[in-house]
């Protein structure tokens, strides 16, 4: 009899000495945050050129108006969903060791996850393009006074997430590579592999010998190349079902 994919996934999670989650926009869709790409994606409504550094520096007010609307006003209204909370619970139990997320919505943190690499940065802090000071975004962003300016030198402040054509910070890349290389089990959640260089990370995990589980509503470019198990469905549904299997398998093993 063929073993159930959820049963096998649960066994792998319980067996793994080091498990890494790699999350993309799909995990946050059920929190009300649309993906960036695709038919209903944000880039079908907004021209993404406002996230080019050249445009940002030349048109800071126009750029910041869209940044505020999308990444602060809109994103800040979103709350973690069941998938985020279950992941945080699994981390607390020691079944997930690290999370590498492409998202900048802070939902993993809000759900209680701790060991997170924010591959594309964060919206929680800002950096001054003049003096390089970092400041808390909540204290300085005012919808009526855009763009925000540095309290130290009055320079232009930029969100600490990666803009188009900006490199991934070296320390982020190093930490991501470290966790990926350590992984015995690597779980992809809601990512289609469209964003470079983040898209390369799962392939590195595979090359280092990790088993790969994919959670997604549809097969992706990873599915036929490196994935061992595809758990097809919405992230909340998959993780709620996976949690039951983990509890059941753990009880049987004890």
DATAWO-V932960 format. One record per residue. PHI is phi in degrees with one decimal (none if undefined). PSI is psi in radians with two decimals (999 if undefined). Layout:
PHI | PSI
PHI | PSI
This chain:
none | 2.31
-70.2 | 2.27
-70.5 | 2.44
-61.6 | 2.40
-60.1 | -0.65
-68.1 | -0.68
-62.9 | -0.78
-65.7 | -0.73
-60.7 | -0.75
-62.3 | -0.75
-63.1 | -0.72
-63.8 | -0.72
-63.1 | -0.75
-70.2 | -0.54
-79.1 | -0.55
-64.9 | 2.35
-85.8 | -0.34
-151.6 | 1.96
-116.6 | 2.29
-119.7 | 2.35
-100.1 | 2.43
-124.0 | 1.86
-110.4 | 2.58
-128.3 | -2.93
-58.9 | -0.49
-60.7 | -0.50
-71.4 | -0.39
-97.4 | -0.12
-58.8 | -0.67
-75.1 | -0.10
-93.9 | 0.07
94.9 | 0.11
-98.3 | 2.03
-72.4 | 2.71
-68.4 | 2.88
-79.0 | -0.63
-108.0 | 2.88
102.8 | 3.12
-57.9 | -0.75
-106.6 | 0.33
-73.8 | 2.83
-61.2 | -0.58
-75.8 | -0.10
-83.5 | -0.25
-108.2 | -0.52
-126.4 | 2.48
-74.6 | 2.07
-71.3 | 0.02
-63.1 | -0.29
-68.6 | -0.18
-103.8 | 0.32
-88.8 | 2.35
-58.6 | -0.66
-62.6 | -0.75
-68.7 | -0.73
-58.1 | -0.75
-72.4 | -0.59
-83.3 | -0.52
-133.2 | 1.09
-61.7 | -0.64
-67.5 | -0.83
-63.9 | -0.74
-63.3 | -0.81
-66.2 | -0.52
-62.6 | -0.71
-76.0 | -0.66
-59.1 | -0.79
-62.6 | -0.82
-60.1 | -0.79
-84.8 | -0.89
-94.2 | -0.20
-119.6 | -0.96
-68.4 | -0.91
-73.2 | -0.91
-64.1 | -0.62
-68.2 | -0.24
-86.0 | -0.17
-82.9 | 2.56
-119.9 | 2.69
-58.5 | 2.60
-104.4 | -3.09
-58.5 | -0.62
-62.6 | -0.78
-59.3 | -0.78
-68.7 | -0.69
-67.0 | -0.69
-60.6 | -0.77
-62.7 | -0.66
-65.8 | -0.73
-66.5 | -0.61
-65.0 | -0.76
-60.8 | -0.59
-81.2 | -0.08
84.9 | 0.19
-89.5 | -0.30
-124.1 | 2.25
-99.6 | -0.51
-156.1 | 2.66
-124.2 | 2.21
-108.7 | 1.98
-115.3 | 2.47
-87.8 | -0.14
-84.9 | 2.64
-117.9 | 0.35
-88.9 | -0.08
66.6 | 0.24
-72.0 | -0.56
-62.3 | -0.79
-63.5 | -0.77
-64.5 | -0.44
-83.2 | -0.24
114.1 | 0.00
-67.2 | 2.58
-113.8 | -0.92
-89.5 | 1.49
-122.5 | 2.28
-100.8 | 2.04
-90.2 | 1.61
-60.1 | -0.64
-102.4 | 0.27
91.2 | -2.84
-142.7 | 2.67
-93.0 | -0.06
-73.6 | -0.42
-128.2 | 2.81
-125.2 | 2.68
-122.9 | 2.40
-78.1 | 2.23
-74.3 | -0.15
-98.2 | -0.96
-108.2 | -0.05
69.0 | 0.20
-68.6 | 2.47
-100.7 | 2.42
-137.1 | 2.77
-73.2 | 2.26
-68.4 | -0.61
-61.3 | -0.53
-84.2 | -0.28
-120.8 | -0.23
-90.5 | 2.12
-128.9 | 2.11
-54.6 | -0.55
-84.9 | -0.17
-130.8 | 1.18
-107.1 | 2.48
-79.7 | 2.74
-73.9 | 2.61
-122.3 | 2.67
-63.1 | 2.29
-71.7 | -0.22
-92.9 | -0.72
-134.6 | 0.00
71.2 | 0.27
-73.5 | 2.93
-71.6 | 2.30
-95.7 | 2.42
-121.3 | 2.42
-60.7 | 2.58
-85.0 | 0.71
-115.9 | 2.76
-74.7 | 2.17
-83.8 | 2.95
-60.6 | 2.42
71.7 | 0.05
-86.2 | 2.50
-76.2 | 2.71
-69.3 | 2.31
-54.9 | 2.39
-54.6 | -0.72
-65.5 | -0.57
-68.2 | -0.77
-63.0 | -0.72
-63.6 | -0.81
-67.0 | -0.69
-61.7 | -0.78
-63.5 | -0.67
-62.0 | -0.91
-64.5 | -0.72
-62.6 | -0.71
-68.8 | -0.47
-82.9 | -0.27
-69.0 | 2.24
-87.8 | -0.53
-132.4 | 2.30
-126.6 | 2.10
-112.5 | 2.06
-90.2 | 2.29
-132.1 | 1.97
64.4 | 0.61
-128.7 | 2.41
-103.8 | -0.09
77.3 | 0.55
-93.6 | -0.29
-102.6 | 2.07
-93.5 | 2.47
-91.1 | 0.03
-56.7 | -0.58
-61.2 | -0.34
-79.8 | -0.38
-57.9 | -0.82
-60.2 | -0.58
-66.9 | -0.63
-64.1 | -0.74
-58.3 | -0.76
-64.2 | -0.77
-60.9 | -0.54
-83.5 | -0.01
100.8 | 0.13
-73.5 | 2.52
-73.3 | 2.58
-122.5 | 2.17
-111.8 | 2.38
-117.7 | 2.33
-116.5 | 1.99
-161.9 | 2.77
-77.2 | -0.39
-141.7 | 2.72
-60.0 | 2.64
-125.6 | -3.06
-63.6 | -0.37
-76.3 | -0.53
-55.5 | -0.84
-88.3 | -0.07
-109.4 | -0.78
-129.7 | -0.16
-82.7 | 2.33
-89.1 | -0.72
-132.9 | 2.22
-105.5 | 2.06
-100.1 | 1.70
-84.5 | 2.22
150.8 | 3.14
-67.2 | 2.56
-57.6 | -0.71
-63.4 | -0.79
-64.8 | -0.76
-64.1 | -0.80
-72.7 | -0.55
-66.4 | -0.70
-69.8 | -0.73
-63.0 | -0.65
-60.7 | -0.72
-63.8 | -0.73
-65.9 | -0.69
-62.6 | -0.78
-64.3 | -0.73
-67.3 | -0.79
-66.5 | -0.71
-64.3 | -0.69
-64.9 | -0.75
-64.5 | -0.67
-69.6 | -0.46
-88.9 | 999
